[in-house]
Amino acid sequence: MRFYRSINRIQAMTFDLDDTLYDNSMIVEKAEDEIIKTLRQYEQLKNITLSDLHAEKQQVLALNPEIYHDVVIWRIETIKSLLLKMGISTLKIDDIVQQSMACFNFWRHKMQIPESTHQLLATLASKIPLAVITNGNVDIHKIGLGDYFQFSLRGGADGRSKPFPEIFDLAVNKLAVPAKHVLHIGDNLLTDVNGAVNNGLLACWINIYGQDIYHLADAKCLPHIEINHLSELDNLL
């Protein structure tokens, strides 16, 4: 554990999800591969590739730059746009989108949560209120973490995504704890660390790859605390 700034007494914690509370590597990739398999069941889509999906995603973003705040809507609109371009009947599009998203969501929630994470969250939750602030689409209840958190906020559905202020402000208001006493924990230096610091929260960077923060281009500001393992958080209370 390293301290870069002085900290106030911690009265609540907010957590990022992906690559903070569990290993997210290859989870989204697997889910997208399964979407492609689902789409290929249809004759007009039998030759569709993941590259086609990613290219369409960028075109949808170019037409509506603000859509990136909500990854769920962005994915739905990407699939719809791709289906239209592939000549799929508008009567079938909603059903295919629903089937594709159900497939994606099933595989998106197939990560393994370490027992040590469960133990830590149970310990922390017995001392202070905990909440989730995520830019992703993972449902904490579907991965067995719902009992530890007061609530979970998601970019798009609950305001612009991190690092923008709305979602941090909402979390602070719902916790009813001053921002300067809320510690946000995450792996991303821009969305988590910069977002938390700029919005008056305490920031904890979980350095999962053992990198030197002083040599990282994404380091716009220093966090209050740097840790390498979640278990270190218990030492703060």
MDAnalysis code that builds the backbone (N, CA, C; Angstrom):
import MDAnalysis as mda
import numpy as np

u = mda.Universe.empty(711, n_residues=237, atom_resindex=np.repeat(np.arange(237), 3), trajectory=True)
u.add_TopologyAttr("name", ["N", "CA", "C"] * 237)
u.add_TopologyAttr("resid", np.arange(1, 238))
u.add_TopologyAttr("resname", ["MET", "ARG", "PHE", "TYR", "ARG", "SER", "ILE", "ASN", "ARG", "ILE", "GLN", "ALA", "MET", "THR", "PHE", "ASP", "LEU", "ASP", "ASP", "THR", "LEU", "TYR", "ASP", "ASN", "SER", "MET", "ILE", "VAL", "GLU", "LYS", "ALA", "GLU", "ASP", "GLU", "ILE", "ILE", "LYS", "THR", "LEU", "ARG", "GLN", "TYR", "GLU", "GLN", "LEU", "LYS", "ASN", "ILE", "THR", "LEU", "SER", "ASP", "LEU", "HIS", "ALA", "GLU", "LYS", "GLN", "GLN", "VAL", "LEU", "ALA", "LEU", "ASN", "PRO", "GLU", "ILE", "TYR", "HIS", "ASP", "VAL", "VAL", "ILE", "TRP", "ARG", "ILE", "GLU", "THR", "ILE", "LYS", "SER", "LEU", "LEU", "LEU", "LYS", "MET", "GLY", "ILE", "SER", "THR", "LEU", "LYS", "ILE", "ASP", "ASP", "ILE", "VAL", "GLN", "GLN", "SER", "MET", "ALA", "CYS", "PHE", "ASN", "PHE", "TRP", "ARG", "HIS", "LYS", "MET", "GLN", "ILE", "PRO", "GLU", "SER", "THR", "HIS", "GLN", "LEU", "LEU", "ALA", "THR", "LEU", "ALA", "SER", "LYS", "ILE", "PRO", "LEU", "ALA", "VAL", "ILE", "THR", "ASN", "GLY", "ASN", "VAL", "ASP", "ILE", "HIS", "LYS", "ILE", "GLY", "LEU", "GLY", "ASP", "TYR", "PHE", "GLN", "PHE", "SER", "LEU", "ARG", "GLY", "GLY", "ALA", "ASP", "GLY", "ARG", "SER", "LYS", "PRO", "PHE", "PRO", "GLU", "ILE", "PHE", "ASP", "LEU", "ALA", "VAL", "ASN", "LYS", "LEU", "ALA", "VAL", "PRO", "ALA", "LYS", "HIS", "VAL", "LEU", "HIS", "ILE", "GLY", "ASP", "ASN", "LEU", "LEU", "THR", "ASP", "VAL", "ASN", "GLY", "ALA", "VAL", "ASN", "ASN", "GLY", "LEU", "LEU", "ALA", "CYS", "TRP", "ILE", "ASN", "ILE", "TYR", "GLY", "GLN", "ASP", "ILE", "TYR", "HIS", "LEU", "ALA", "ASP", "ALA", "LYS", "CYS", "LEU", "PRO", "HIS", "ILE", "GLU", "ILE", "ASN", "HIS", "LEU", "SER", "GLU", "LEU", "ASP", "ASN", "LEU", "LEU"])
u.atoms.positions = np.array([
    [0.844, -1.194, 0.000],
    [0.000, 0.000, 0.000],
    [0.879, 1.242, 0.000],
    [0.518, 2.180, -0.886],
    [1.250, 3.441, -0.962],
    [0.266, 4.595, -0.825],
    [0.677, 5.624, -0.094],
    [-0.138, 6.815, 0.076],
    [0.512, 7.965, -0.688],
    [-0.279, 8.621, -1.547],
    [0.210, 9.762, -2.315],
    [-0.358, 11.077, -1.789],
    [-1.479, 11.003, -1.082],
    [-2.142, 12.190, -0.542],
    [-2.625, 11.871, 0.870],
    [-2.796, 12.877, 1.669],
    [-3.391, 12.662, 2.988],
    [-4.866, 12.317, 2.797],
    [-5.406, 11.505, 3.702],
    [-6.795, 11.081, 3.549],
    [-7.622, 11.427, 4.787],
    [-8.898, 11.649, 4.546],
    [-9.851, 11.845, 5.632],
    [-10.321, 10.487, 6.139],
    [-11.017, 10.500, 7.246],
    [-11.570, 9.252, 7.764],
    [-12.557, 8.669, 6.763],
    [-12.406, 7.392, 6.465],
    [-13.253, 6.728, 5.473],
    [-14.550, 6.279, 6.130],
    [-15.662, 6.795, 5.609],
    [-16.981, 6.479, 6.160],
    [-17.827, 5.639, 5.199],
    [-17.369, 5.497, 3.954],
    [-18.076, 4.678, 2.961],
    [-17.103, 4.368, 1.824],
    [-17.390, 3.323, 1.085],
    [-16.574, 2.955, -0.072],
    [-17.465, 2.683, -1.272],
    [-16.989, 3.100, -2.452],
    [-17.633, 2.732, -3.703],
    [-16.631, 1.952, -4.538],
    [-17.129, 0.998, -5.296],
    [-16.264, 0.105, -6.054],
    [-16.603, 0.100, -7.538],
    [-15.572, 0.082, -8.358],
    [-15.685, -0.339, -9.742],
    [-15.879, -1.862, -9.721],
    [-16.300, -2.448, -10.842],
    [-16.493, -3.896, -10.885],
    [-15.395, -4.604, -11.676],
    [-15.415, -4.444, -13.013],
    [-14.507, -5.202, -13.880],
    [-13.038, -4.924, -13.558],
    [-12.288, -5.997, -13.354],
    [-10.853, -5.955, -13.063],
    [-10.530, -5.272, -11.734],
    [-11.560, -5.030, -10.938],
    [-11.372, -4.522, -9.576],
    [-11.802, -5.575, -8.569],
    [-13.021, -6.091, -8.724],
    [-13.522, -7.120, -7.811],
    [-13.354, -8.531, -8.362],
    [-12.987, -8.647, -9.621],
    [-12.779, -9.957, -10.248],
    [-11.977, -9.764, -11.527],
    [-11.447, -10.849, -12.035],
    [-10.681, -10.833, -13.285],
    [-11.653, -10.826, -14.456],
    [-11.630, -9.750, -15.226],
    [-12.560, -9.601, -16.346],
    [-11.943, -9.976, -17.686],
    [-10.705, -10.432, -17.671],
    [-10.021, -10.745, -18.923],
    [-10.751, -11.840, -19.677],
    [-11.011, -11.589, -20.925],
    [-11.631, -12.531, -21.869],
    [-13.128, -12.737, -21.632],
    [-13.710, -12.127, -20.612],
    [-15.140, -12.322, -20.357],
    [-15.973, -11.676, -21.472],
    [-15.708, -10.405, -21.765],
    [-16.457, -9.713, -22.812],
    [-16.179, -10.349, -24.164],
    [-14.916, -10.732, -24.402],
    [-14.559, -11.364, -25.667],
    [-15.341, -12.651, -25.888],
    [-15.466, -13.461, -24.844],
    [-16.240, -14.697, -24.935],
    [-17.703, -14.390, -25.210],
    [-18.261, -13.400, -24.520],
    [-19.658, -13.034, -24.710],
    [-19.916, -12.558, -26.138],
    [-18.983, -11.792, -26.692],
    [-19.147, -11.316, -28.064],
    [-19.016, -12.459, -29.065],
    [-18.126, -13.393, -28.808],
    [-18.014, -14.578, -29.674],
    [-19.332, -15.338, -29.708],
    [-19.990, -15.431, -28.566],
    [-21.257, -16.150, -28.499],
    [-22.370, -15.391, -29.226],
    [-22.313, -14.051, -29.202],
    [-23.262, -13.260, -29.984],
    [-23.117, -13.582, -31.469],
    [-21.879, -13.652, -31.936],
    [-21.634, -13.950, -33.357],
    [-22.206, -15.313, -33.716],
    [-22.024, -16.301, -32.854],
    [-22.588, -17.632, -33.102],
    [-24.108, -17.571, -33.195],
    [-24.715, -16.760, -32.342],
    [-26.170, -16.605, -32.356],
    [-26.632, -15.965, -33.663],
    [-25.952, -14.923, -34.083],
    [-26.340, -14.223, -35.305],
    [-26.148, -15.090, -36.545],
    [-25.139, -15.927, -36.528],
    [-24.858, -16.775, -37.694],
    [-25.908, -17.853, -37.932],
    [-26.830, -18.006, -37.008],
    [-27.917, -18.966, -37.211],
    [-28.871, -18.503, -38.313],
    [-28.826, -17.214, -38.631],
    [-29.707, -16.656, -39.649],
    [-28.976, -16.611, -40.995],
    [-29.686, -16.974, -42.053],
    [-29.071, -17.138, -43.374],
    [-28.316, -15.890, -43.825],
    [-28.938, -14.721, -43.662],
    [-28.283, -13.486, -44.130],
    [-27.035, -13.146, -43.314],
    [-26.892, -13.787, -42.136],
    [-25.797, -13.432, -41.228],
    [-24.765, -14.554, -41.074],
    [-24.840, -15.552, -41.924],
    [-23.992, -16.735, -41.734],
    [-22.502, -16.436, -41.875],
    [-22.161, -15.325, -42.528],
    [-20.742, -14.992, -42.721],
    [-20.293, -13.801, -41.871],
    [-21.153, -13.383, -40.947],
    [-20.814, -12.220, -40.126],
    [-19.621, -12.526, -39.221],
    [-18.808, -11.512, -38.958],
    [-17.612, -11.693, -38.132],
    [-17.620, -10.710, -36.964],
    [-16.754, -10.967, -36.015],
    [-16.612, -10.060, -34.883],
    [-16.095, -8.700, -35.348],
    [-15.274, -8.705, -36.379],
    [-14.786, -7.442, -36.937],
    [-15.938, -6.612, -37.491],
    [-16.920, -7.272, -38.095],
    [-18.109, -6.560, -38.588],
    [-18.841, -5.888, -37.430],
    [-18.967, -6.622, -36.336],
    [-19.663, -6.085, -35.162],
    [-18.928, -4.878, -34.592],
    [-17.608, -4.986, -34.493],
    [-16.818, -3.891, -33.934],
    [-16.823, -2.673, -34.854],
    [-16.778, -2.910, -36.164],
    [-16.807, -1.797, -37.116],
    [-18.144, -1.064, -37.036],
    [-19.226, -1.833, -36.922],
    [-20.548, -1.224, -36.810],
    [-20.676, -0.440, -35.508],
    [-20.072, -0.949, -34.451],
    [-20.102, -0.263, -33.164],
    [-19.483, 1.128, -33.270],
    [-18.387, 1.235, -33.996],
    [-17.729, 2.531, -34.161],
    [-18.551, 3.461, -35.039],
    [-19.249, 2.917, -36.031],
    [-20.096, 3.759, -36.875],
    [-21.288, 4.304, -36.086],
    [-21.857, 3.474, -35.228],
    [-22.954, 3.929, -34.371],
    [-22.468, 5.035, -33.438],
    [-21.270, 4.876, -32.913],
    [-20.689, 5.896, -32.035],
    [-20.459, 7.199, -32.782],
    [-19.985, 7.104, -34.023],
    [-19.719, 8.303, -34.819],
    [-21.002, 9.098, -35.063],
    [-22.121, 8.396, -35.212],
    [-23.401, 9.055, -35.454],
    [-24.018, 9.603, -34.161],
    [-23.668, 8.993, -33.036],
    [-24.222, 9.406, -31.744],
    [-23.142, 9.297, -30.671],
    [-22.245, 10.275, -30.603],
    [-21.088, 10.197, -29.695],
    [-21.441, 9.992, -28.228],
    [-22.604, 10.476, -27.799],
    [-22.977, 10.361, -26.388],
    [-23.435, 8.957, -26.003],
    [-23.600, 8.083, -27.000],
    [-24.129, 6.745, -26.705],
    [-23.138, 5.915, -25.895],
    [-21.854, 6.284, -25.919],
    [-20.844, 5.486, -25.217],
    [-21.045, 5.483, -23.707],
    [-21.823, 6.441, -23.207],
    [-22.070, 6.465, -21.766],
    [-22.865, 5.247, -21.308],
    [-23.655, 4.659, -22.194],
    [-24.493, 3.509, -21.838],
    [-24.131, 2.338, -22.741],
    [-23.318, 1.429, -22.224],
    [-22.823, 0.325, -23.057],
    [-23.939, -0.634, -23.462],
    [-25.015, -0.684, -22.686],
    [-26.135, -1.568, -23.039],
    [-26.858, -1.034, -24.272],
    [-27.244, 0.244, -24.241],
    [-27.922, 0.860, -25.381],
    [-27.013, 0.844, -26.605],
    [-25.735, 1.110, -26.389],
    [-24.774, 1.122, -27.495],
    [-24.732, -0.243, -28.183],
    [-24.729, -1.315, -27.405],
    [-24.678, -2.656, -27.994],
    [-25.979, -2.985, -28.731],
    [-27.104, -2.608, -28.133],
    [-28.391, -2.867, -28.778],
    [-28.483, -2.139, -30.114],
    [-28.115, -0.860, -30.120],
    [-28.192, -0.079, -31.348],
    [-27.202, -0.571, -32.401],
    [-26.067, -1.085, -31.955],
    [-25.088, -1.652, -32.892],
    [-25.659, -2.878, -33.593],
    [-26.267, -3.765, -32.833],
    [-26.844, -4.974, -33.421],
    [-27.988, -4.613, -34.366],
    [-28.853, -3.681, -33.942],
    [-29.957, -3.257, -34.801],
    [-29.443, -2.698, -36.125],
    [-28.460, -1.827, -36.052],
    [-27.912, -1.206, -37.244],
    [-27.303, -2.245, -38.176],
    [-26.594, -3.196, -37.605],
    [-25.970, -4.247, -38.403],
    [-27.022, -5.115, -39.087],
    [-28.072, -5.442, -38.373],
    [-29.138, -6.272, -38.941],
    [-29.828, -5.566, -40.106],
    [-30.065, -4.279, -39.950],
    [-30.684, -3.528, -41.041],
    [-29.815, -3.535, -42.286],
    [-28.514, -3.356, -42.095],
    [-27.597, -3.324, -43.228],
    [-27.466, -4.699, -43.898],
    [-27.723, -5.752, -43.120],
    [-27.641, -7.105, -43.665],
    [-28.959, -7.556, -44.295],
    [-29.931, -6.655, -44.339],
    [-31.177, -6.974, -45.014],
    [-32.165, -7.786, -44.208],
    [-32.010, -7.792, -42.892],
    [-32.946, -8.517, -42.033],
    [-34.268, -7.743, -41.967],
    [-35.365, -8.450, -42.046],
    [-36.687, -7.827, -41.965],
    [-36.853, -7.101, -40.645],
    [-37.449, -5.903, -40.721],
    [-37.683, -5.125, -39.500],
    [-38.592, -5.877, -38.529],
    [-39.412, -6.800, -39.046],
    [-40.291, -7.581, -38.186],
    [-39.516, -8.565, -37.309],
    [-38.312, -8.945, -37.756],
    [-37.513, -9.925, -37.029],
    [-36.455, -9.283, -36.132],
    [-36.174, -8.020, -36.372],
    [-35.024, -7.391, -35.712],
    [-35.147, -7.403, -34.191],
    [-36.306, -7.044, -33.664],
    [-36.447, -6.994, -32.199],
    [-36.213, -8.357, -31.562],
    [-36.726, -9.403, -32.189],
    [-36.536, -10.748, -31.652],
    [-35.068, -11.162, -31.685],
    [-34.387, -10.827, -32.776],
    [-32.975, -11.196, -32.906],
    [-32.130, -10.410, -31.904],
    [-32.447, -9.135, -31.737],
    [-31.721, -8.318, -30.760],
    [-31.923, -8.874, -29.355],
    [-33.160, -9.211, -29.025],
    [-33.456, -9.763, -27.700],
    [-32.701, -11.065, -27.474],
    [-32.674, -11.917, -28.482],
    [-31.959, -13.189, -28.374],
    [-30.449, -12.955, -28.226],
    [-29.923, -12.024, -28.987],
    [-28.487, -11.727, -28.938],
    [-28.082, -11.156, -27.592],
    [-28.885, -10.242, -27.054],
    [-28.565, -9.629, -25.772],
    [-28.706, -10.632, -24.630],
    [-29.674, -11.530, -24.721],
    [-29.810, -12.570, -23.698],
    [-28.587, -13.470, -23.699],
    [-28.101, -13.789, -24.902],
    [-26.883, -14.592, -25.030],
    [-25.694, -13.852, -24.438],
    [-25.547, -12.584, -24.800],
    [-24.423, -11.794, -24.294],
    [-24.457, -11.708, -22.772],
    [-25.619, -11.407, -22.221],
    [-25.734, -11.241, -20.772],
    [-25.458, -12.531, -20.019],
    [-25.831, -13.655, -20.603],
    [-25.537, -14.939, -19.961],
    [-24.034, -15.127, -19.817],
    [-23.316, -14.938, -20.906],
    [-21.862, -15.150, -20.880],
    [-21.133, -14.020, -20.171],
    [-21.716, -12.826, -20.175],
    [-21.092, -11.678, -19.513],
    [-20.998, -11.883, -18.006],
    [-21.853, -12.734, -17.462],
    [-21.890, -12.945, -16.016],
    [-21.279, -14.281, -15.602],
    [-20.394, -14.821, -16.444],
    [-19.796, -16.126, -16.149],
    [-18.421, -16.007, -15.493],
    [-18.116, -14.883, -14.896],
    [-16.819, -14.726, -14.239],
    [-16.793, -15.466, -12.899],
    [-15.596, -15.747, -12.442],
    [-15.405, -16.397, -11.148],
    [-15.045, -15.332, -10.106],
    [-15.802, -15.279, -9.042],
    [-15.521, -14.332, -7.967],
    [-14.697, -15.048, -6.896],
    [-13.484, -14.592, -6.622],
    [-12.663, -15.255, -5.599],
    [-13.340, -15.245, -4.234],
    [-13.165, -16.309, -3.493],
    [-13.730, -16.376, -2.146],
    [-13.159, -15.260, -1.266],
    [-11.912, -14.905, -1.519],
    [-11.301, -13.829, -0.740],
    [-12.031, -12.500, -0.944],
    [-12.585, -12.293, -2.147],
    [-13.352, -11.075, -2.416],
    [-14.641, -11.076, -1.609],
    [-15.309, -12.233, -1.564],
    [-16.519, -12.342, -0.749],
    [-16.214, -12.044, 0.722],
    [-15.143, -12.616, 1.211],
    [-14.789, -12.432, 2.619],
    [-14.473, -10.968, 2.922],
    [-13.712, -10.338, 2.035],
    [-13.359, -8.934, 2.248],
    [-14.600, -8.047, 2.237],
    [-15.456, -8.223, 1.238],
    [-16.645, -7.375, 1.134],
    [-17.569, -7.569, 2.334],
    [-17.680, -8.801, 2.799],
    [-18.511, -9.059, 3.990],
    [-17.943, -8.325, 5.195],
    [-16.636, -8.347, 5.335],
    [-15.986, -7.659, 6.459],
    [-16.179, -6.151, 6.361],
    [-15.930, -5.594, 5.171],
    [-16.074, -4.147, 4.992],
    [-17.517, -3.708, 5.200],
    [-18.460, -4.497, 4.659],
    [-19.876, -4.132, 4.748],
    [-20.393, -4.155, 6.184],
    [-19.700, -4.882, 7.043],
    [-20.099, -4.909, 8.458],
    [-19.630, -3.650, 9.191],
    [-18.769, -2.863, 8.546],
    [-18.198, -1.677, 9.189],
    [-18.724, -0.365, 8.608],
    [-18.864, -0.324, 7.272],
    [-19.288, 0.909, 6.594],
    [-20.184, 0.547, 5.410],
    [-20.978, 1.495, 4.900],
    [-21.775, 1.224, 3.701],
    [-20.904, 1.133, 2.452],
    [-21.253, 0.197, 1.577],
    [-20.545, -0.013, 0.314],
    [-21.509, 0.178, -0.853],
    [-20.987, 0.623, -1.987],
    [-21.806, 0.783, -3.188],
    [-20.940, 0.519, -4.418],
    [-21.589, 0.365, -5.548],
    [-20.910, 0.112, -6.821],
    [-21.162, 1.273, -7.770],
    [-20.108, 1.690, -8.480],
    [-20.227, 2.649, -9.584],
    [-19.511, 2.020, -10.774],
    [-20.258, 1.628, -11.788],
    [-19.660, 0.921, -12.918],
    [-20.034, 1.566, -14.243],
    [-19.147, 1.472, -15.200],
    [-19.446, 1.882, -16.571],
    [-19.893, 0.689, -17.403],
    [-19.896, -0.488, -16.806],
    [-20.254, -1.703, -17.525],
    [-21.703, -2.078, -17.334],
    [-22.007, -3.351, -17.614],
    [-23.409, -3.786, -17.543],
    [-23.595, -5.002, -16.649],
    [-22.645, -5.257, -15.757],
    [-22.751, -6.418, -14.879],
    [-23.749, -6.144, -13.758],
    [-24.634, -7.121, -13.530],
    [-25.612, -7.062, -12.447],
    [-25.004, -7.747, -11.227],
    [-24.781, -6.998, -10.148],
    [-24.111, -7.564, -8.973],
    [-24.879, -8.732, -8.373],
    [-26.197, -8.748, -8.550],
    [-27.000, -9.836, -7.991],
    [-26.794, -11.134, -8.770],
    [-26.499, -11.017, -10.063],
    [-26.290, -12.210, -10.892],
    [-24.932, -12.856, -10.648],
    [-24.025, -12.133, -10.011],
    [-22.702, -12.703, -9.736],
    [-22.474, -12.910, -8.242],
    [-23.551, -12.832, -7.462],
    [-23.474, -13.174, -6.046],
    [-22.882, -12.128, -5.137],
    [-22.857, -10.865, -5.591],
    [-22.276, -9.803, -4.765],
    [-23.313, -8.818, -4.236],
    [-24.562, -9.023, -4.569],
    [-25.591, -8.047, -4.232],
    [-25.765, -7.788, -2.754],
    [-25.531, -8.786, -1.911],
    [-25.783, -8.628, -0.475],
    [-24.813, -7.675, 0.210],
    [-23.689, -7.379, -0.432],
    [-22.669, -6.557, 0.225],
    [-22.885, -5.055, 0.002],
    [-23.674, -4.707, -1.016],
    [-23.744, -3.310, -1.440],
    [-25.114, -2.690, -1.173],
    [-25.093, -1.406, -0.810],
    [-26.331, -0.654, -0.615],
    [-27.054, -0.453, -1.942],
    [-26.294, -0.247, -3.006],
    [-26.860, -0.028, -4.338],
    [-25.748, -0.140, -5.373],
    [-26.166, -0.197, -6.647],
    [-25.218, -0.243, -7.759],
    [-25.671, 0.759, -8.812],
    [-24.770, 1.663, -9.217],
    [-25.059, 2.661, -10.234],
    [-24.319, 2.308, -11.515],
    [-24.992, 2.562, -12.656],
    [-24.420, 2.203, -13.951],
    [-24.423, 3.404, -14.889],
    [-23.294, 3.608, -15.558],
    [-23.200, 4.683, -16.535],
    [-24.295, 4.580, -17.572],
    [-24.902, 5.702, -17.886],
    [-26.003, 5.726, -18.841],
    [-27.329, 5.714, -18.120],
    [-27.596, 4.650, -17.422],
    [-28.861, 4.536, -16.677],
    [-28.917, 5.515, -15.515],
    [-27.759, 5.854, -14.950],
    [-27.711, 6.703, -13.750],
    [-26.879, 7.954, -13.963],
    [-26.852, 8.458, -15.186],
    [-26.059, 9.645, -15.493],
    [-24.897, 9.290, -16.390],
    [-24.187, 10.313, -16.842],
    [-23.026, 10.059, -17.686],
    [-22.029, 9.162, -16.950],
    [-21.316, 8.385, -17.725],
    [-20.392, 7.411, -17.144],
    [-19.191, 8.089, -16.495],
    [-18.515, 7.339, -15.619],
    [-17.257, 7.832, -15.040],
    [-16.312, 8.223, -16.178],
    [-15.565, 9.302, -16.072],
    [-15.282, 10.124, -14.884],
    [-16.193, 11.335, -14.705],
    [-17.307, 11.410, -15.432],
    [-18.183, 12.573, -15.324],
    [-18.836, 12.630, -13.944],
    [-19.246, 13.819, -13.524],
    [-19.626, 14.003, -12.116],
    [-20.960, 13.415, -11.690],
    [-21.944, 13.309, -12.612],
    [-23.300, 12.960, -12.178],
    [-23.360, 11.666, -11.385],
    [-22.677, 10.649, -11.871],
    [-22.794, 9.331, -11.248],
    [-22.094, 9.301, -9.885],
    [-21.003, 10.059, -9.749],
    [-20.343, 10.179, -8.442],
    [-21.219, 10.971, -7.470],
    [-21.802, 12.059, -7.960],
    [-22.666, 12.882, -7.111],
    [-23.861, 12.074, -6.615],
    [-24.438, 11.274, -7.510],
    [-25.596, 10.469, -7.121],
    [-25.211, 9.461, -6.042],
    [-24.038, 8.834, -6.211],
    [-23.579, 7.863, -5.214],
    [-23.395, 8.522, -3.851],
    [-22.771, 9.681, -3.836],
    [-22.543, 10.401, -2.575],
    [-23.867, 10.764, -1.915],
    [-24.813, 11.236, -2.720],
    [-26.122, 11.623, -2.172],
    [-26.871, 10.415, -1.607],
    [-26.800, 9.288, -2.313],
    [-27.501, 8.091, -1.843],
    [-26.852, 7.531, -0.580],
    [-25.538, 7.653, -0.475],
    [-24.836, 7.184, 0.722],
    [-25.055, 8.116, 1.907],
    [-25.389, 9.373, 1.609],
    [-25.565, 10.398, 2.655],
    [-24.293, 10.552, 3.490],
    [-23.159, 10.487, 2.786],
    [-21.841, 10.670, 3.402],
    [-21.114, 11.750, 2.604],
    [-20.451, 12.717, 3.235],
    [-19.714, 13.730, 2.480],
    [-18.695, 13.084, 1.538],
    [-18.559, 13.637, 0.333],
    [-17.668, 13.065, -0.676],
    [-16.246, 12.864, -0.153],
    [-15.784, 13.779, 0.677],
    [-14.409, 13.697, 1.164],
    [-14.185, 12.522, 2.108],
    [-15.259, 11.853, 2.499],
    [-15.144, 10.680, 3.365],
    [-15.521, 9.382, 2.639],
    [-15.684, 9.478, 1.301],
    [-16.022, 8.302, 0.493],
    [-14.793, 7.897, -0.312],
    [-14.373, 6.652, -0.167],
    [-13.229, 6.130, -0.908],
    [-13.738, 5.325, -2.099],
    [-13.347, 5.742, -3.312],
    [-13.702, 4.989, -4.517],
    [-12.516, 4.138, -4.935],
    [-12.778, 2.850, -5.188],
    [-11.720, 1.902, -5.536],
    [-11.915, 1.413, -6.959],
    [-10.866, 1.500, -7.772],
    [-10.967, 1.031, -9.149],
    [-9.615, 0.849, -9.788],
    [-9.614, 0.175, -10.942],
    [-8.356, -0.136, -11.637],
    [-8.017, 0.868, -12.722],
    [-8.969, 1.709, -13.108],
    [-8.755, 2.597, -14.242],
    [-8.339, 3.992, -13.763],
    [-7.188, 4.441, -14.232],
    [-6.658, 5.720, -13.765],
    [-7.487, 6.907, -14.241],
    [-8.109, 6.800, -15.396],
    [-8.918, 7.908, -15.907],
    [-10.312, 7.903, -15.300],
    [-11.052, 6.818, -15.510],
    [-12.449, 6.797, -15.082],
    [-12.597, 6.721, -13.569],
    [-11.749, 5.935, -12.922],
    [-11.878, 5.734, -11.480],
    [-11.095, 6.762, -10.668],
    [-9.800, 6.832, -10.894],
    [-8.962, 7.720, -10.081],
    [-9.229, 9.186, -10.405],
    [-9.083, 9.554, -11.666],
    [-9.296, 10.948, -12.046],
    [-10.733, 11.378, -11.760],
    [-11.675, 10.471, -12.044],
    [-13.073, 10.782, -11.791],
    [-13.349, 11.035, -10.321],
    [-12.834, 10.163, -9.466],
    [-13.069, 10.317, -8.029],
    [-12.424, 11.590, -7.490],
    [-11.157, 11.800, -7.808],
    [-10.430, 12.964, -7.286],
    [-11.089, 14.261, -7.739],
    [-11.430, 14.351, -9.023],
    [-12.019, 15.582, -9.554],
    [-13.410, 15.863, -9.004],
    [-14.033, 14.838, -8.446],
    [-15.377, 15.024, -7.900],
    [-15.396, 14.995, -6.373],
    [-14.211, 15.172, -5.782],
    [-14.129, 15.376, -4.342],
    [-14.082, 14.134, -3.491],
    [-14.040, 12.941, -4.125],
    [-13.949, 11.702, -3.370],
    [-12.484, 11.346, -3.126],
    [-12.255, 10.442, -2.203],
    [-10.947, 9.829, -2.051],
    [-10.810, 8.762, -3.133],
    [-9.609, 8.569, -3.658],
    [-9.407, 7.609, -4.739],
    [-8.382, 6.558, -4.348],
    [-8.735, 5.294, -4.587],
    [-7.805, 4.183, -4.381],
    [-7.624, 3.453, -5.698],
    [-6.399, 3.413, -6.180],
    [-6.084, 2.716, -7.426],
    [-5.605, 1.312, -7.098],
    [-6.291, 0.305, -7.647],
    [-5.802, -1.055, -7.506],
    [-4.914, -1.350, -8.714],
    [-3.639, -1.478, -8.456],
    [-2.605, -1.629, -9.482],
    [-2.418, -3.125, -9.757],
    [-3.305, -3.681, -10.578],
    [-3.339, -5.132, -10.757],
    [-2.150, -5.676, -11.545],
    [-1.459, -4.817, -12.290],
    [-0.330, -5.284, -13.097],
    [1.019, -4.837, -12.540],
    [1.027, -4.237, -11.367],
    [2.283, -3.824, -10.758],
    [3.022, -2.769, -11.551],
    [2.289, -1.810, -12.118],
    [2.901, -0.778, -12.955],
    [3.378, 0.408, -12.129],
    [4.265, 1.191, -12.725],
    [4.762, 2.409, -12.092],
    [3.888, 3.566, -12.547],
    [3.118, 4.141, -11.646],
    [2.163, 5.178, -12.011],
    [2.829, 6.393, -12.650],
    [4.064, 6.634, -12.305],
    [4.768, 7.806, -12.846],
    [5.164, 7.630, -14.313],
    [4.982, 6.428, -14.845],
    [5.334, 6.174, -16.244],
    [4.118, 5.788, -17.082],
    [2.939, 6.103, -16.585],
    [1.714, 5.736, -17.294],
    [1.045, 6.976, -17.872],
    [0.741, 6.930, -19.165],
    [0.143, 8.080, -19.842],
    [-1.253, 8.397, -19.301],
    [-1.957, 7.384, -18.789],
    [-3.313, 7.595, -18.284],
    [-3.355, 8.269, -16.914],
    [-2.201, 8.422, -16.290],
    [-2.144, 9.000, -14.945],
    [-2.235, 10.525, -15.032],
    [-3.461, 11.034, -14.990],
    [-3.674, 12.485, -15.049],
    [-3.501, 13.132, -13.674],
    [-3.703, 12.335, -12.635],
    [-3.489, 12.813, -11.274],
    [-3.208, 11.602, -10.390],
    [-2.630, 11.854, -9.256],
    [-2.302, 10.758, -8.352],
    [-3.509, 10.386, -7.497],
    [-3.681, 9.104, -7.224],
    [-4.725, 8.703, -6.285],
    [-4.299, 9.045, -4.863],
    [-5.208, 8.896, -3.928],
    [-4.824, 9.040, -2.529],
    [-4.033, 7.817, -2.074],
    [-4.459, 6.653, -2.569],
    [-3.875, 5.385, -2.128],
    [-3.680, 4.476, -3.341],
    [-2.633, 3.693, -3.313],
    [-2.419, 2.640, -4.313],
    [-2.295, 1.301, -3.593],
    [-3.011, 0.300, -4.085],
    [-2.903, -1.047, -3.529],
    [-2.670, -2.034, -4.670],
    [-2.165, -3.198, -4.325],
    [-1.992, -4.265, -5.304],
    [-2.997, -5.395, -5.115],
    [-3.579, -5.462, -3.912],
    [-4.539, -6.514, -3.602],
    [-5.703, -5.926, -2.807],
    [-6.911, -6.379, -3.115],
    [-8.092, -5.881, -2.425],
    [-7.999, -6.055, -0.907],
    [-7.373, -7.121, -0.471],
    [-7.304, -7.415, 0.966],
    [-6.693, -6.272, 1.764],
    [-5.903, -5.431, 1.109],
    [-5.258, -4.318, 1.799],
    [-6.280, -3.293, 2.298],
    [-7.471, -3.284, 1.717],
    [-8.472, -2.286, 2.103],
    [-8.893, -2.423, 3.554],
    [-8.880, -3.635, 4.051],
    [-9.310, -3.835, 5.439],
    [-8.392, -3.138, 6.417],
    [-7.159, -2.880, 6.014],
    [-6.218, -2.197, 6.892],
    [-6.517, -0.701, 7.058],
    [-7.435, -0.199, 6.210],
    [-7.754, 1.231, 6.256],
    [-8.831, 1.563, 7.277],
    [-9.524, 0.548, 7.777],
    [-10.650, 0.787, 8.689],
    [-10.327, 0.329, 10.108],
])
